[in-house]
Amino acid sequence: MGGDRAPGEIVAGAIQAVETLGVEVLLFGREDAITALFPNGAAPAGVSVIGCSEVIEMTDDPARSIRSKKDSSVVRCAEAVRDGAADAMVGAGNTGATMGSALLRMGRIKGVARPAVAVAIPVPFSHPHLLVDAGATVDASPEWLVQFALMGRAFSRLRFGVESPMVGLLSNGEEPGKGDDLRKKTFELLNGQPWFTGNAEGRDFMTGHPEVLVTDGFTGNVALKAMEAALKAAAGLVFTVLGSTDETKKAAEVVTGPLLQAVTDYLDPDTFGGAALLGVDGVCIISHGSSSARAIVNACSLAIDCVNGDLVTLMKETIQNAS
C-alpha cells in the first residue's frame, strides 16, 4: 500500500514477478483496493492477498505508527518473514516504517549495533558500488561505521561477486585527518585494515573504486538523493538537446537515441529495484518511493538473490568473526 504509485504499480509488479521470476507473492494491504486491480477481480496464480485494516502513510511518524498501527501492511509483512510465512519482504512506502518494522518484528542480528541500508550505485562498464549506510542510522558512532564496512564488504561479495571489496570512508577530502569528529575517529579504527583505502570523496561515486563507500545514514541519504537529482537533470538536458532541432531529432532516432536509452535504463534506480537492509534477522528490501512495476520486479529479484545467498547467515558470520 506504500509508495507514490501504490497500489497499482505494486500489484502490477507483483504479478510480473510471479510470471517472470517463478516466485509466489503475498500482497499485504487493503483487500478491496488490491483485488480491484486484478484481471477479472481474481488473484492470479501465485498471488495471495493478506488483508490489513491499516496503512502507515508517508506522512506518518514511523516509530509511533509501528506501535499504534499493528494491523498495518508493513508491520504484518515483517511479521510474515519473522514467522516463516514469507522468505523476504519488499516495501516501497514509508522508509522509516519499513526499516522500523523489520527491526522490531524480525529483530536485530546478535552483535549488530544498528542496521544499515546498502544501496547499489551504478558504475558505467563495471559492477556497481555499494553505499552503506543510505539512511537507516542517521546518528552513528565510529564503531557502528566499522560494522557497516564489514557488512558492506560481505554484501558486495554476495551481490556482485567482488572477491575482495575495498572500502572507502566518505568524507570532505581524501587526506587523512579530513572530516568531522565522526570521520576522524572512524578513520583511526579502520586504518591498517588491508581492505581500507582511506577517505573517499563525493567525486569517487560511479568510478568503480573503492567498491564500498561507508558513511552515516544522514550523509549517505543526502549524497544519494543529490546524485539521483544530478543524473536526472543530466539525462533531461541530453534528451532536450537531442530534440531541439529537426537535425538532432533525426540523429537521435537513427543513431544516438537507442544507445542513450540503454545507458539511461542502466542509470535508472528502477533497474536495481531496491536496497537491502543489513543487520536485521531477515531479508528486507527497501524500494524507492516512486517505484514502478519494473522496480518491484527487480526488487523481488534482489530479494531472491539475498534468500538464495543466505544473506542473514552471512551477516551473522561476518559480525561473529569480527568480534
N, C-alpha and C positions, 0 to 999 in steps of 0.2 A: 504493500500500500504506500510505500515511501518513494520519493523521488519526484523530480519536476514533471516527468512524463508518465507517472503511475496513475492507474494500474494498467493502462492499455499497452505500453511498450514492455512492461514487466511480464505481463501474461503472454504477449506475442513472443518474447524472448524465451520464456519457459517452454512454450510449445515447440519452438525451433530447436531448443536444446535437447528435448526428448527425441526429436526426429533425427538430428544430426550427430548427437553425441552418444546416443544409446543409454541415457540415464532416466531415472524416474524423478519427477519433481513434485514437491509438496508446496502448494501456494498458501501462505498464511495471510488472512485478511478477511474483509467483509464479503461473505459468501455471495450475496446478491450482486455486488459490484463486479466480482470476478467472473461468475458464471454467465453474466450478461455479455461477456466478451468472447465466450466460446462459440465456435461454429455450431449452429443448431441448439445452442444453450446447454450442451452436454460436455462434460470434461473429456478431452481426447484420451486415448490410451496412454498410460504412463504419467498422467497428470492427476493429482488429487488436491482437493481444496480442504483446508483446515479452517473452519470458521472462527473468527476472532471478533469480539464485540467492540474493541477499542483500537485506536490508531495513535501513535505518537507523531504529532505533526512536526514539520521542520522548525516551527517557531517555539515548540515546547522546550522546557528545560529538561535536558536529558536525564540527569540524576534523579530529579523529583518524579519525572514521568515513569521511569522504570519501576519505581516503588509504588506509585499510585495506579498505574495502568497495567495491572498484572495480566490482563487478557488482551494486551496489545499484540499486534502481529509480530513485531521484532522480538519481544520477550518470549512469546510462545515458540518462535523459530529457534531461538537459542536453547530453550528447554528441550526441544526435539533432538538437538545434537547431544546435549548432556545425557538424555535418557536413551540414546541409541536408536531413536526413531528416524534419524537422518544422519548422514555422514558429514555434512557440511552445511553452513548457512551462507546465503548471499543476500546482501541488503543494499539498496540504493537510496534509502531515506535518510533520516536524521543521523549523521555520522556519529555524534556523541552517544545517541541512544543505541546504535548498533554495537559500538565498542563496549559501552557500559553493560548491555545485555549479555554479550559474550563473556565479559569479565565476571559479572556477578552470577550468571547461571552456569557457565561452563567451569569457571574457576581459573585461577592463575597457576601455571606450572610451578612446582616447588622450586624455590631458589630464584625465580624471576621477580625482580623488584617491581617493574612496571612493564606493561605491554608496549609494543611499537608497531607502527604501520610501515610496511615495506612496499614502496611504490616503484614500479618499473619506469625508468626514464629512457626513452628511445635514443639509440646511438646509430647514426647512419652507417650502413655497411658492416654492422657488428651486432653483438648481443647487447641488450640494454644494461644500463647502470641500475643500481638499487639506491633509492633514497630512504634512509631509516633514521629518524622517525619523521613521518609526514603528517603528524597531527594527534597521535594518541596521548602522548605525555608532554604537556606544554611546559611545565616547570620540572626540569630534570636535574639530576645530580651527576657529577663526573662518573661515579661508579655505575650509574644506570646507562650512561652513554657507552661505557665499555661493554656492558651486556648487549646493547643494541648492535655494536660492532660484531660481536661474536655470533649473535643470531642472524645478522645480515649476511655474514660470510657463509654460514650454513645454508641459508635460503638461496643464496646465489648459486651455490653448488647444486642444490636440488632443482631449482627452477631453470637455470640457464646452462648448467653443466660446466661451470667455471671450476677448474681443478683447484686452484689456489687463489681465491679472490683477494685483492688488495683493498685496504681500507684507508680512506682519507677523512680527516675531520674538517667539516665545513666551517670556515672562518672568514675573516675580512682581510686575510693576507696569508701567503704561503710560508712566510718566515716563522721559525719557532719564536714563541713569545707574543705572537699576534693574537688578538681576540679579547673577549671579556674574561672574567674570572672563571666561568664555567669552561670555556675553551682551553684556557691555560692549564687548569687542573686536570682536565681530561687528557690533554697532550702529554702531561707528565706520566699519567697512568698507562697510556698506550705506547709511549716512546720506548723503543727497544724491542717491540714485537716485530718479528721478521716480515709480517704482512701489513704493517702500518707504514704508510708513505708520508705521513706528516699532515700538515694543514692543506686543505683544498679550498679553492675559491669558487665563486659562482660561475666563472668562465670555464670551469672544468666540467660542468654539465654537458652531456651529449658528446664528449670527446672519447669515451671508452676507457679512460683511466683516471683515477682508480675505479675498480668495479663497484665498490660500495662507498657511498658518501653518508657519513654519520653526523647527526645533529639532534638538537632537541625538537620536540613537536611544534613549538611555536615558529621557530626559524624555518624548519622544514616545510611547514604548510605554506608560509608566506612565499618561500622560494618556489614551491611547486605551482602555486596559483600565478605567480609572476611569469614563470616560464610558459604556462599554458596560455596566458594572455598574449605574450610576445609571439608565440608560434601562430596563434590565431590571427593576430594582426599582420604578421608577415605573409601568411597564406592569403589573407584577404587582399593585401596590397598586390601580390603577384597576379592573382586572378583578375583583379580590377584592371591592371595594366594590360593583361592579355586580351581583355575585352574592350579596350578603349578605342580601337580603330578597326576598320574592315581588314587591314593587313594583319594586325596582330590576332584578330579573331580567326582568320584563315590559318595562320601559322599554328595557333593553339589547337584547332580542330585536326590538322593534318599531322603535326609533329609533336609539339610540346605538351599538349593537353593530357593525353593518356599517361605520359611519363610523369608529369607533375601530379596527376591524380593518384598514381600509385604511391608517390612519396607522401602526399597528404594523408592518404589512408594509413600509412605506417606511423605517422606522427599523431594521428587521432587517438585520444585517450580511450575511445571505444575499442580500439584494437587489442588493448591489454585487458579490458573488461573490469578490472578492479585491483585492489591491493590486499595483500594478506596481512592479517593481524597476528603478529608474532608474540608468543609468550603466554597465550591462553591455552587451556586444556581442551582444545577442539579446533576445527577448521572454520575460520570466519573470513569471508571475503567482503570487503567494503567497496562498493561500486560508486562511480561518480554520480552526483545528484542529477545530472542531466542524461543519464544512461538511456541509450536507445535499445531496441530489441537485440541488435547486434552486440552491444556491450554486455547484455545479460547472458547471451550465449557464450561469449568469451570469458565472462566471469565464472560461469559454470564449468568451462573447460579448465580454468585455473584451479577451481575447487577440486576437480577430478585429479589433476596433477598433484595437488597437495595431499589428497587422501591416498592416492596410489604410492606416492613417495613417502608416506608416513611422516608427515611434517611434525606432528606432535611429538613422536618418539625422537625425531632428530633434534628438536629443540630441547627436550629433556636431557638427552645425552650431551648436547653442547654445553648446557648450563652445569650439568654434573661434572663434566670433565674439566671445567674451568675453576671449580671450587676446590 
